[in-house]
Amino acid sequence: MVELGVALVLVGAALLVVEAHVPAGVIGAAGGVTLAAGAALALSGAGAGAAAIIAAVLATCIITALWLGVVTRKALAAGGRRASSGREALGGRMGVVRNWDATGGQVYVDGALWRARRSPVDDDEEEQLGEGDPVVVENVRGLTLAVRKAEEWEEP
């Protein structure tokens, strides 16, 4: 009985470690239950009294709940971060027009030359963009940026 309890404690601890790397909630809860059951079996097999078994199970459940709280908080914080590279990170960035014609052109943003078109939300569509004009990236579709002319307060 003690061996089974120790095995369940190890499996429960492993499930909690997996929960830290793949936060889902269910794996951690299963790990906590397995850990508590393993502790109860190991203690009862060793001849401990009911009070010691209940105390061990409660302590295991409390520690598991605290662990899951930390893991959940860290997972939510990591999920809310904005992309820092790639085309997903270009929204809101400033750029400079390199060349432009009536349908679109090229803009220089974050060290690269991108194909661009006028953003549909741009209010000043009658004002033509020219070389050297500062622009703001509104969104990205494929490898084409939708840009609008930067306001005075947005210019560096």
VOVONU-352639 format. One record per residue (C-alpha): residue number from 1; x, y, z; residue in three letters. Coordinates in steps of 0.1 Angstrom, whole numbers, plus 5000, padded with zeros to 4 digits. Example, Ala and Ser with C-alpha at 12.3 -4.5 7.8 and 13.67 -1.06 7.14 Angstrom:
BEGIN
num=1 | X=5123 | Y=4955 | Z=5078 | residuo=ALA
num=2 | X=5137 | Y=4989 | Z=5071 | residuo=SER
! end
This chain:
BEGIN
num=1 | X=5000 | Y=5000 | Z=5000 | residuo=MET
num=2 | X=5029 | Y=5024 | Z=5008 | residuo=VAL
num=3 | X=5045 | Y=5017 | Z=4974 | residuo=GLU
num=4 | X=5013 | Y=5025 | Z=4956 | residuo=LEU
num=5 | X=5009 | Y=5057 | Z=4976 | residuo=GLY
num=6 | X=5045 | Y=5068 | Z=4968 | residuo=VAL
num=7 | X=5039 | Y=5060 | Z=4931 | residuo=ALA
num=8 | X=5007 | Y=5082 | Z=4931 | residuo=LEU
num=9 | X=5026 | Y=5110 | Z=4948 | residuo=VAL
num=10 | X=5053 | Y=5109 | Z=4921 | residuo=LEU
num=11 | X=5026 | Y=5108 | Z=4893 | residuo=VAL
num=12 | X=5008 | Y=5137 | Z=4910 | residuo=GLY
num=13 | X=5040 | Y=5158 | Z=4912 | residuo=ALA
num=14 | X=5048 | Y=5150 | Z=4876 | residuo=ALA
num=15 | X=5013 | Y=5162 | Z=4865 | residuo=LEU
num=16 | X=5018 | Y=5194 | Z=4884 | residuo=LEU
num=17 | X=5051 | Y=5200 | Z=4866 | residuo=VAL
num=18 | X=5033 | Y=5193 | Z=4833 | residuo=VAL
num=19 | X=5007 | Y=5218 | Z=4843 | residuo=GLU
num=20 | X=5034 | Y=5245 | Z=4847 | residuo=ALA
num=21 | X=5045 | Y=5239 | Z=4811 | residuo=HIS
num=22 | X=5011 | Y=5233 | Z=4795 | residuo=VAL
num=23 | X=4986 | Y=5254 | Z=4815 | residuo=PRO
num=24 | X=4951 | Y=5239 | Z=4811 | residuo=ALA
num=25 | X=4938 | Y=5236 | Z=4846 | residuo=GLY
num=26 | X=4926 | Y=5200 | Z=4842 | residuo=VAL
num=27 | X=4960 | Y=5184 | Z=4843 | residuo=ILE
num=28 | X=4969 | Y=5204 | Z=4875 | residuo=GLY
num=29 | X=4937 | Y=5195 | Z=4892 | residuo=ALA
num=30 | X=4942 | Y=5158 | Z=4883 | residuo=ALA
num=31 | X=4977 | Y=5161 | Z=4897 | residuo=GLY
num=32 | X=4965 | Y=5176 | Z=4929 | residuo=GLY
num=33 | X=4939 | Y=5148 | Z=4934 | residuo=VAL
num=34 | X=4965 | Y=5122 | Z=4926 | residuo=THR
num=35 | X=4990 | Y=5137 | Z=4949 | residuo=LEU
num=36 | X=4965 | Y=5139 | Z=4978 | residuo=ALA
num=37 | X=4953 | Y=5103 | Z=4972 | residuo=ALA
num=38 | X=4989 | Y=5091 | Z=4971 | residuo=GLY
num=39 | X=4997 | Y=5108 | Z=5004 | residuo=ALA
num=40 | X=4966 | Y=5093 | Z=5020 | residuo=ALA
num=41 | X=4975 | Y=5058 | Z=5008 | residuo=LEU
num=42 | X=5011 | Y=5061 | Z=5018 | residuo=ALA
num=43 | X=5002 | Y=5073 | Z=5053 | residuo=LEU
num=44 | X=4975 | Y=5048 | Z=5058 | residuo=SER
num=45 | X=4998 | Y=5020 | Z=5047 | residuo=GLY
num=46 | X=5024 | Y=5032 | Z=5071 | residuo=ALA
num=47 | X=4999 | Y=5030 | Z=5100 | residuo=GLY
num=48 | X=4991 | Y=5067 | Z=5105 | residuo=ALA
num=49 | X=4959 | Y=5077 | Z=5122 | residuo=GLY
num=50 | X=4929 | Y=5093 | Z=5105 | residuo=ALA
num=51 | X=4938 | Y=5128 | Z=5118 | residuo=ALA
num=52 | X=4973 | Y=5127 | Z=5102 | residuo=ALA
num=53 | X=4958 | Y=5114 | Z=5069 | residuo=ILE
num=54 | X=4932 | Y=5142 | Z=5068 | residuo=ILE
num=55 | X=4958 | Y=5168 | Z=5077 | residuo=ALA
num=56 | X=4981 | Y=5156 | Z=5049 | residuo=ALA
num=57 | X=4953 | Y=5155 | Z=5024 | residuo=VAL
num=58 | X=4942 | Y=5191 | Z=5033 | residuo=LEU
num=59 | X=4978 | Y=5204 | Z=5032 | residuo=ALA
num=60 | X=4983 | Y=5188 | Z=4998 | residuo=THR
num=61 | X=4951 | Y=5203 | Z=4985 | residuo=CYS
num=62 | X=4960 | Y=5238 | Z=4997 | residuo=ILE
num=63 | X=4995 | Y=5236 | Z=4983 | residuo=ILE
num=64 | X=4981 | Y=5224 | Z=4950 | residuo=THR
num=65 | X=4956 | Y=5252 | Z=4949 | residuo=ALA
num=66 | X=4983 | Y=5277 | Z=4955 | residuo=LEU
num=67 | X=5005 | Y=5262 | Z=4928 | residuo=TRP
num=68 | X=4976 | Y=5263 | Z=4903 | residuo=LEU
num=69 | X=4970 | Y=5299 | Z=4912 | residuo=GLY
num=70 | X=5006 | Y=5308 | Z=4904 | residuo=VAL
num=71 | X=5006 | Y=5289 | Z=4872 | residuo=VAL
num=72 | X=4973 | Y=5304 | Z=4861 | residuo=THR
num=73 | X=4985 | Y=5339 | Z=4868 | residuo=ARG
num=74 | X=5018 | Y=5334 | Z=4849 | residuo=LYS
num=75 | X=4999 | Y=5319 | Z=4819 | residuo=ALA
num=76 | X=4975 | Y=5348 | Z=4817 | residuo=LEU
num=77 | X=5003 | Y=5373 | Z=4820 | residuo=ALA
num=78 | X=5022 | Y=5356 | Z=4792 | residuo=ALA
num=79 | X=4991 | Y=5354 | Z=4769 | residuo=GLY
num=80 | X=4984 | Y=5391 | Z=4771 | residuo=GLY
num=81 | X=5018 | Y=5402 | Z=4758 | residuo=ARG
num=82 | X=5020 | Y=5420 | Z=4725 | residuo=ARG
num=83 | X=5040 | Y=5404 | Z=4697 | residuo=ALA
num=84 | X=5075 | Y=5420 | Z=4696 | residuo=SER
num=85 | X=5086 | Y=5408 | Z=4662 | residuo=SER
num=86 | X=5072 | Y=5397 | Z=4628 | residuo=GLY
num=87 | X=5043 | Y=5411 | Z=4609 | residuo=ARG
num=88 | X=5020 | Y=5407 | Z=4639 | residuo=GLU
num=89 | X=5040 | Y=5434 | Z=4657 | residuo=ALA
num=90 | X=5038 | Y=5460 | Z=4630 | residuo=LEU
num=91 | X=5003 | Y=5474 | Z=4639 | residuo=GLY
num=92 | X=5007 | Y=5509 | Z=4653 | residuo=GLY
num=93 | X=5044 | Y=5513 | Z=4643 | residuo=ARG
num=94 | X=5057 | Y=5544 | Z=4625 | residuo=MET
num=95 | X=5072 | Y=5543 | Z=4591 | residuo=GLY
num=96 | X=5083 | Y=5566 | Z=4562 | residuo=VAL
num=97 | X=5070 | Y=5566 | Z=4527 | residuo=VAL
num=98 | X=5098 | Y=5557 | Z=4502 | residuo=ARG
num=99 | X=5077 | Y=5559 | Z=4470 | residuo=ASN
num=100 | X=5040 | Y=5562 | Z=4464 | residuo=TRP
num=101 | X=5015 | Y=5564 | Z=4435 | residuo=ASP
num=102 | X=4977 | Y=5565 | Z=4433 | residuo=ALA
num=103 | X=4972 | Y=5529 | Z=4443 | residuo=THR
num=104 | X=4999 | Y=5523 | Z=4469 | residuo=GLY
num=105 | X=5036 | Y=5522 | Z=4473 | residuo=GLY
num=106 | X=5065 | Y=5512 | Z=4495 | residuo=GLN
num=107 | X=5071 | Y=5522 | Z=4531 | residuo=VAL
num=108 | X=5101 | Y=5517 | Z=4554 | residuo=TYR
num=109 | X=5091 | Y=5503 | Z=4587 | residuo=VAL
num=110 | X=5113 | Y=5487 | Z=4614 | residuo=ASP
num=111 | X=5143 | Y=5484 | Z=4591 | residuo=GLY
num=112 | X=5125 | Y=5468 | Z=4562 | residuo=ALA
num=113 | X=5108 | Y=5480 | Z=4530 | residuo=LEU
num=114 | X=5072 | Y=5469 | Z=4528 | residuo=TRP
num=115 | X=5045 | Y=5471 | Z=4501 | residuo=ARG
num=116 | X=5017 | Y=5494 | Z=4514 | residuo=ALA
num=117 | X=4983 | Y=5506 | Z=4505 | residuo=ARG
num=118 | X=4961 | Y=5534 | Z=4520 | residuo=ARG
num=119 | X=4942 | Y=5523 | Z=4550 | residuo=SER
num=120 | X=4904 | Y=5523 | Z=4546 | residuo=PRO
num=121 | X=4900 | Y=5541 | Z=4579 | residuo=VAL
num=122 | X=4922 | Y=5571 | Z=4567 | residuo=ASP
num=123 | X=4901 | Y=5602 | Z=4568 | residuo=ASP
num=124 | X=4924 | Y=5622 | Z=4546 | residuo=ASP
num=125 | X=4922 | Y=5601 | Z=4515 | residuo=GLU
num=126 | X=4922 | Y=5631 | Z=4491 | residuo=GLU
num=127 | X=4957 | Y=5641 | Z=4504 | residuo=GLU
num=128 | X=4983 | Y=5622 | Z=4485 | residuo=GLN
num=129 | X=5012 | Y=5606 | Z=4503 | residuo=LEU
num=130 | X=5047 | Y=5615 | Z=4491 | residuo=GLY
num=131 | X=5082 | Y=5604 | Z=4496 | residuo=GLU
num=132 | X=5094 | Y=5611 | Z=4532 | residuo=GLY
num=133 | X=5059 | Y=5614 | Z=4547 | residuo=ASP
num=134 | X=5055 | Y=5597 | Z=4581 | residuo=PRO
num=135 | X=5029 | Y=5570 | Z=4582 | residuo=VAL
num=136 | X=5013 | Y=5547 | Z=4609 | residuo=VAL
num=137 | X=5006 | Y=5511 | Z=4602 | residuo=VAL
num=138 | X=4970 | Y=5503 | Z=4608 | residuo=GLU
num=139 | X=4970 | Y=5466 | Z=4600 | residuo=ASN
num=140 | X=4987 | Y=5439 | Z=4579 | residuo=VAL
num=141 | X=4971 | Y=5417 | Z=4553 | residuo=ARG
num=142 | X=4995 | Y=5391 | Z=4539 | residuo=GLY
num=143 | X=5027 | Y=5411 | Z=4532 | residuo=LEU
num=144 | X=5009 | Y=5444 | Z=4525 | residuo=THR
num=145 | X=5006 | Y=5471 | Z=4551 | residuo=LEU
num=146 | X=4976 | Y=5493 | Z=4554 | residuo=ALA
num=147 | X=4989 | Y=5527 | Z=4564 | residuo=VAL
num=148 | X=4976 | Y=5562 | Z=4571 | residuo=ARG
num=149 | X=4993 | Y=5595 | Z=4573 | residuo=LYS
num=150 | X=5007 | Y=5602 | Z=4608 | residuo=ALA
num=151 | X=4991 | Y=5630 | Z=4628 | residuo=GLU
num=152 | X=5013 | Y=5659 | Z=4639 | residuo=GLU
num=153 | X=5014 | Y=5646 | Z=4675 | residuo=TRP
num=154 | X=5025 | Y=5611 | Z=4664 | residuo=GLU
num=155 | X=5055 | Y=5622 | Z=4645 | residuo=GLU
num=156 | X=5089 | Y=5617 | Z=4662 | residuo=PRO
! end
